[in-house]
């Protein structure tokens, strides 16, 4: 039971409980027959307690309190019917119900806050790691090579010979070329321009090619030629999240699975696009439960923690675009990450783009 349907059921039960409780209260005020009051009170408590699980924590408390009031009214009627004052002790039961519900909701609220803190911490840790990586690459690579360019040109200028100047210029050109390539990689990590200019499929093709060239691992992209324009049915935000999820999946596979081959697949249905990232690496002995990805235990080993944080970030991105992310892993036989993304309705007259099977051989 989800969304609007859940809300409608909760509202119907709440209205029924309110009407019954009002009728029971009216019988109490007008001193009507006690058996009718008892029956109405018990009947009022039932829909309130049934509606409680359908609401969030705050509304749930009010439903339980209303149900407890109805039960206390029923106990009062029962005491007067039986003329047994000892039955007044039954008033403790509704109060215990309210106390238990309040305690449970408080624990659930604290747990949710803890999960939220873990999500925020994981997101900030990931962002901080990326900043450190960019700073390290800029310092260790870009700044040092630019310093080398300055030294080479300064030495050639001090020497003054034409041969030394020509040699210095060639060295400087080589160093600057290396830095142009390095900066392009950094810019692509920040925001791939090809994603905005050519779309999701072209961006994934470039990502697979770059991953293969950087790490020396075969990375294939399998897309049906009829599906190469499927990115047009996703918003730019959704395309960016899909790209980052695939990027994170490739990074996790390369760093932790020790694969020899990774395959990225894309299939498009009428309403859902399915993306898979499959590696032939070492797999995971205990694949993390998707329900627990946002909350990582402190006792997790460091490598698993890094991987778990990556999975948590992927899961959060999937939630942002109403997608479903699942993971399948067998020890020694690799891991598959499956992302199912809802598609917008196909526009009339939309031209199907044709393409090939993009593979990094």
C-alpha positions in Angstrom: 0.0 0.0 0.0 1.7 3.2 -1.1 1.2 7.0 -1.4 -2.3 8.2 -2.1 -4.0 4.8 -1.5 -2.3 4.6 1.9 -3.5 8.1 2.8 -7.0 7.4 1.7 -7.3 4.3 3.9 -5.8 6.2 6.8 -8.2 9.1 6.4 -11.2 6.7 6.1 -10.3 4.9 9.3 -9.7 8.1 11.1 -13.1 9.5 10.1 -14.8 6.3 11.1 -13.1 6.3 14.5 -14.0 9.9 15.0 -17.7 9.4 14.2 -17.9 6.4 16.5 -16.1 8.1 19.3 -18.4 11.1 19.0 -21.4 8.9 19.2 -20.0 7.1 22.3 -19.3 10.5 23.9 -22.9 11.6 23.1 -24.3 8.5 24.8 -22.1 9.2 27.9 -23.3 12.7 28.1 -27.0 11.9 27.6 -26.8 8.9 30.0 -28.0 6.4 27.4 -27.8 2.6 27.8 -24.3 1.5 28.9 -24.0 -1.6 26.6 -24.4 0.7 23.5 -21.8 3.1 24.9 -19.4 0.2 25.5 -19.9 -1.2 22.0 -19.4 2.2 20.3 -16.3 2.9 22.4 -14.7 -0.4 21.4 -15.7 0.1 17.8 -14.1 3.6 17.9 -10.8 2.3 19.2 -10.5 -0.3 16.5 -10.2 2.1 13.4 -7.9 4.5 15.3 -5.4 1.7 16.2 -5.7 0.3 12.6 -5.0 3.7 11.1 -1.9 4.4 13.3 0.6 2.3 11.2 -0.5 4.2 8.0 0.7 7.5 9.3 4.0 9.1 10.1 5.3 9.4 13.7 3.5 12.6 14.7 0.1 11.6 13.4 0.5 8.0 14.6 0.8 9.3 18.2 -2.5 11.2 17.9 -4.2 8.1 16.5 -3.0 6.0 19.4 -4.0 8.7 21.9 -7.5 8.8 20.4 -7.7 5.1 20.5 -6.7 5.1 24.1 -9.4 7.6 25.0 -12.0 5.4 23.4 -10.6 2.4 25.3 -10.7 4.3 28.6 -14.4 5.3 27.9 -15.1 1.6 27.2 -13.5 0.6 30.5 -15.6 3.2 32.4 -18.7 1.8 30.8 -17.7 -1.8 31.7 -17.1 -0.8 35.3 -20.6 0.7 35.6 -22.2 -2.3 33.8 -20.5 -4.9 36.0 -20.4 -2.7 39.2 -16.9 -4.0 39.8 -14.7 -1.1 40.9 -11.6 -3.3 40.6 -12.0 -3.3 36.9 -10.8 0.4 37.0 -7.3 -1.1 36.9 -7.9 -1.8 33.2 -7.4 2.0 32.6 -3.7 1.2 32.9 -3.8 -0.7 29.7 -4.6 2.3 27.4 -2.0 4.4 29.2 0.6 1.7 28.8 -0.3 1.5 25.1 0.3 5.3 24.7 3.5 5.1 26.6 4.8 2.2 24.5 3.9 3.9 21.3 5.6 7.2 22.4 8.7 5.3 23.3 8.7 3.4 20.0 8.2 6.5 18.0 11.0 8.3 19.9 13.4 5.4 19.2 12.4 5.4 15.5 12.9 9.2 15.3 16.3 8.9 16.9 17.2 6.1 14.5 16.0 8.1 11.5 18.1 11.0 12.7 21.1 8.7 13.1 20.6 7.5 9.5 20.3 11.0 8.3 23.5 12.0 10.0 25.2 9.0 8.4 24.0 10.0 5.0 25.2 13.6 5.5 28.5 12.3 6.9 29.0 9.9 4.0 28.2 12.6 1.4 30.6 15.1 3.0 33.3 12.5 3.4 32.9 11.7 -0.3 33.1 15.3 -1.3 36.1 15.9 1.0 37.9 12.9 -0.6 37.3 14.3 -4.0 38.6 17.7 -3.0 41.7 16.1 -1.5 42.2 14.1 -4.7 41.9 17.2 -6.9 44.2 19.2 -4.7 46.8 16.4 -4.7 46.6 16.1 -8.5 46.9 19.8 -9.0 49.8 20.1 -6.6 51.7 16.9 -7.4 51.1 17.0 -11.2 50.0 20.4 -12.5 52.0 22.7 -10.3 55.2 20.6 -10.4 55.1 20.4 -14.2 54.4 24.1 -14.6 57.3 24.7 -12.2 59.4 22.5 -14.5 58.4 24.6 -17.5 59.5 27.7 -15.7 62.8 26.2 -14.8 63.5 24.9 -18.3 62.6 28.3 -19.9 64.6 30.2 -17.3 67.7 28.0 -17.9 67.4 28.4 -21.6 67.0 32.2 -21.3 70.1 32.4 -19.1 72.1 30.2 -21.6 71.1 32.3 -24.6 72.1 29.8 -27.3 69.5 29.1 -30.0 69.9 25.3 -29.6 69.2 25.6 -25.9 66.1 27.7 -26.6 64.7 25.2 -29.2 65.3 22.3 -26.8 63.6 24.2 -23.9 60.6 25.1 -26.1 60.1 21.5 -27.0 60.3 20.3 -23.4 57.9 23.1 -22.4 55.5 22.1 -25.1 55.6 18.5 -24.0 55.0 19.4 -20.4 52.2 21.8 -21.2 50.5 19.1 -23.4 50.6 16.7 -20.5 48.9 19.2 -18.3 46.2 20.0 -20.8 45.4 16.2 -20.8 45.5 16.1 -17.1 43.2 19.1 -16.7 40.8 17.7 -19.2 40.5 14.6 -17.0 39.9 16.7 -14.0 37.2 18.8 -15.7 35.5 15.7 -17.0 35.4 14.4 -13.4 33.8 17.6 -12.3 31.2 17.7 -15.1 31.5 15.8 -18.4 30.9 18.3 -21.2 30.0 15.5 -23.5 26.9 14.7 -21.3 25.5 18.2 -22.0 26.6 18.4 -25.6 26.0 14.8 -26.9 23.8 13.1 -24.3 23.9 10.2 -21.9 25.0 7.4 -24.3 28.0 9.4 -25.7 29.0 10.3 -22.1 28.9 6.7 -21.0 30.9 5.7 -24.1 33.6 8.2 -23.2 33.5 7.1 -19.5 34.0 3.5 -20.4 36.8 4.3 -22.8 38.6 6.5 -20.3 38.2 3.9 -17.5 39.7 1.3 -19.8 42.6 3.5 -20.8 43.4 4.7 -17.3 43.3 1.3 -15.5 44.1 -1.1 -18.3 40.9 -3.1 -17.8 38.5 -4.0 -20.7 35.3 -2.0 -20.3 32.5 -2.7 -22.8 29.4 -0.6 -23.3 26.4 -2.5 -24.8 23.6 -0.4 -26.1 21.0 -1.5 -28.7 21.2 0.9 -31.7 17.6 1.7 -31.3 18.1 2.9 -27.7 20.9 5.4 -28.3 18.5 8.3 -28.1 16.9 7.1 -24.9 18.6 9.8 -22.9 16.2 12.3 -24.5 13.4 10.8 -22.3 15.4 11.7 -19.2 15.8 15.1 -17.7 19.3 16.6 -17.6 19.3 16.1 -13.8 18.4 12.4 -14.2 21.0 11.9 -16.9 23.7 13.4 -14.6 22.6 11.1 -11.7 22.6 8.1 -14.0 26.1 9.0 -15.2 27.4 9.4 -11.7 26.0 6.1 -10.6 27.6 4.3 -13.5 30.9 6.2 -12.8 30.8 5.2 -9.1 30.0 1.6 -10.0 33.0 1.4 -12.3 35.2 3.0 -9.7 34.1 0.5 -7.1 34.7 -2.4 -9.4 38.2 -1.2 -10.5 39.4 -0.4 -6.9 37.9 -3.3 -5.0 36.9 -6.2 -7.2 40.1 -6.7 -9.2 38.2 -7.5 -12.4 39.6 -8.3 -15.9 36.5 -7.2 -17.7 33.6 -4.9 -16.9 30.4 -4.6 -19.0 28.0 -1.7 -18.9 24.6 -2.5 -20.5 21.6 -0.4 -21.3 18.1 -1.6 -22.2 15.1 0.6 -22.7 11.5 -0.6 -22.3 8.3 1.4 -22.7 8.4 2.9 -19.2 11.7 1.9 -17.7 15.4 2.1 -18.7 17.6 -0.6 -17.2 21.3 -0.1 -16.7 23.7 -2.8 -15.5 27.3 -2.7 -14.5 28.8 -6.2 -14.3 32.3 -7.2 -13.4 34.1 -10.6 -13.3 36.0 -9.7 -10.1 36.2 -11.3 -6.7 32.6 -10.4 -5.6 31.5 -9.7 -2.1 31.1 -12.4 0.6 28.2 -10.4 2.2 26.6 -8.0 -0.3 25.2 -5.0 1.7 21.4 -4.8 2.1 20.1 -1.9 0.1 18.0 -0.9 3.1 21.1 -0.4 5.1 23.3 1.3 2.6 22.7 4.8 4.1 23.8 3.6 7.5 27.3 2.0 7.7 28.5 0.3 10.9 31.6 1.6 12.5 33.0 -1.9 12.8 33.1 -2.4 9.0 36.7 -2.9 7.7 38.2 0.1 6.0 38.0 -1.2 2.4 34.4 -2.3 2.8 33.6 1.0 4.4 34.8 2.9 1.3 32.8 0.6 -0.9 29.8 0.9 1.3 30.0 4.7 1.2 30.1 4.5 -2.6 27.0 2.3 -2.6 25.2 4.7 -0.2 25.9 7.6 -2.5 24.6 5.6 -5.5 21.5 4.7 -3.6 20.8 8.3 -2.7 21.2 9.4 -6.3 18.8 6.7 -7.4 16.2 7.9 -4.8 16.5 11.4 -6.2 15.3 10.3 -9.6 12.8 7.7 -8.3 14.9 4.9 -9.6 15.5 1.5 -8.1 19.1 0.3 -7.4 19.9 -3.4 -6.6 23.1 -5.3 -6.2 23.9 -9.0 -6.9 27.2 -10.5 -6.0 28.7 -14.0 -5.7 32.1 -14.5 -4.1 34.6 -15.3 -6.8 32.1 -14.7 -9.6 31.8 -10.9 -9.7 29.2 -8.3 -9.0 26.3 -6.8 -10.9 24.6 -3.5 -10.1 21.2 -2.9 -11.7 19.6 0.5 -12.0 16.0 0.8 -13.2 15.1 4.4 -14.1 11.5 5.4 -15.0 11.2 7.1 -18.4 9.0 10.0 -19.5 6.4 9.1 -22.1 7.8 9.0 -25.6 7.1 12.1 -27.6 5.1 11.7 -30.8 7.1 11.8 -33.9 10.4 11.4 -32.0 13.0 10.3 -34.4 14.9 7.2 -33.3 18.7 7.7 -33.4 20.7 4.9 -34.9 24.0 3.8 -33.6 26.3 0.9 -32.9 27.5 -1.2 -30.1 30.0 0.9 -28.2 32.7 -1.3 -26.9 36.2 -0.6 -25.6 38.1 -3.4 -27.0 
